[in-house]
């Protein structure tokens, strides 16, 4: 009979990568189909004090929140959304709104205000939701250049661990894997640093980050519960710090004002200003 010849290592690696990519594409397609069913017929109505969203093809959902309960607005833009010049706007709230019981339990602290919106209309839409916030004249501050080096070096470290862990199985191919991962770490560091920035308006603070999926969040001073500055051993070595703002139910929107790699003196200055601004205002749920 014919000899049973096993595929070589290169073929096996290529096949494995192709299967992983195919699985990622398949999951993305499923996610898109699920979103089409879930947000079918989406409408958002504004009353005097509430926002009310209605959506769903098979199961209709209704969710409402008082506008004063909005703790944070977050804009998410995926690569596909950028291709279509679209974005999505998500609100993080304190406490639940009226709606279907099961849906309310899952989304007590989050509500899509615009699952898909024209990218050029995002600023006007957010201004209509947060009428007391105006970022039009705010100055966007990038992170220092040494932040890019730290992100890159962290990627190099992870890439080296992966290459060391695979050298027994793929032998010399591990060097090719290392080269690819090093290239990816450099690209990721450059693009993440390029798109990361923060800004302060008269009534709020904003932070944007990410390059593959770009995110942008706004927190009003009146909704700040705590402001913290933290420093890891690596931060202390590079004279840097991380500034984080917590609101009621923080983090449910998947993005928050949590800024790494700030110069230490800048982080301390922001902490003092934000704490003073929050102290002047009475917190309202």
SULSUL-V206581 format. One line per field, one symbol per residue. ss: DSSP state (H for helix, E for strand, - for the rest). phi: phi as a letter, one per 30 degrees, with the letter a starting at -180 (. if undefined). burial: # if it has 16 or more other C-alpha atoms within 10 Angstrom, else .. A space follows every 50 residues. Layout:
BEGIN
ss: ???
phi: ???
burial: ???
END
This chain:
BEGIN
ss: --------HHHHHHHHHHHHHHHHHHHHHHHHHHHHHH----EEEE---E EEEEE-----EEEEEEHHHEEEEEEEE-HHHHHH-EEEEEEEE----EE- HHHHHH---EEEEEEEEEHHHHHHHHHHH-----------EE--HHHHHH HHHHHHHHHHHHHHHHHHHH--HHHHHHHHHHHHHHHHHHHHHHH-EEEE ---EEEEEE----EEEEEEEHHH--EEEEE--HHHHH--EEEEEEE---- -------EEEEEEHHHHHHHHHHHHHHHHH-----
phi: .dddcdddddddddddddddddddddddddddddddddceidbbcccdbb cbcbajddcdcbbbbdddddcacbcbbdeddddchbbbcbccbciccdle ddddddbecaaddaebbeedcddddddddcdccbcdcdcdcdddeddddd dddddddddddddddcdddchddddddddddddddddeddddddcdabbb cebabbbbaibdccbbbbbdedcdcbbbbbbdeddddchbaccbccbdie jddiabdbcdideeddddddedddddddddcddbd
burial: .....................................###.#........ ######....#######.##########..#....############.#. ...#..###########.#..#..##..##..###......##...##.# ###.##..##..#..#......###.###.##.###.###.###.##### #..########..###########..###.#...#..#.########### ###.##########..##.##..##.##.......
END
